[in-house]
Amino acid sequence: MPAFGPFDSFSDALQAACPLILGKPQATAGRPTGQNFQLRWRLSREYCAWLYYTPDRKFEMSMLAGGALHDEPQKRTCNLPSSVDDARYASNSLGYVFVLHNHPYDNVLSDRDIRFIVDMALEHGVTVKTHAGEIPLSIVAFFSLSDSLEHPPCDGFFQYIPATGELLRWLRGDGGWGRQLIGRVQWLDSARYRIVRE
């Protein structure tokens, strides 16, 4: 992604990616209780990208894939390729760390989100070796709690980590980022799972 990074840590990369993605056109719909939410939701779009680790020991973000407007009122998606084409590096030298995307409002990860990152874990592995140690592959959905459509603040994100089964909600507060364990995804077989709430 031009003018993004590279970053020495994945946490710095995440903090930079959140406002960039939420700042895209129709990336946020505001709060469900806010004025004009239904219209904003209908016009909202999802954007997604890979955060990956390079042989230069840096974290970079792929170009964004934008989702089309959906006829289905409850569905927002974007079609992220399963791998990154970075001409500077051999394709097998990249480490896949996070699938990043936005949610137009503060709602949990979807069934499609969970299944997609599990498929990516099967393809790329459940952890990535970096100079800072092993990082578990996961999917992240950024959201804003603001009704402002221009420069919405990055208030938090949801995260699912296939290696541990953890479903997390992170919120930015006065003291930094706070982590809440929502539940754990337990796979009953290769096709079915349940979420055990905490």
Salt bridges, closest charged atoms under 4 A:
ASP8 OD1 - LYS58 NZ 2.26
GLU60 OE2 - ARG88 NH2 3.38
GLU72 OE2 - LYS75 NZ 3.89
ASP86 OD2 - ARG88 NH2 2.63
ASP106 OD2 - ARG169 NH2 2.40
ASP111 OD1 - ARG115 NE 2.99
ASP113 OD1 - HIS101 NE2 3.34
ASP113 OD2 - HIS103 NE2 3.24
GLU123 OE2 - HIS124 NE2 3.88
ASP147 OD2 - ARG31 NH2 2.59
GLU150 OE2 - HIS151 NE2 3.97
GLU166 OE2 - ARG179 NH2 2.83
ASP189 OD2 - ARG192 NE 2.86
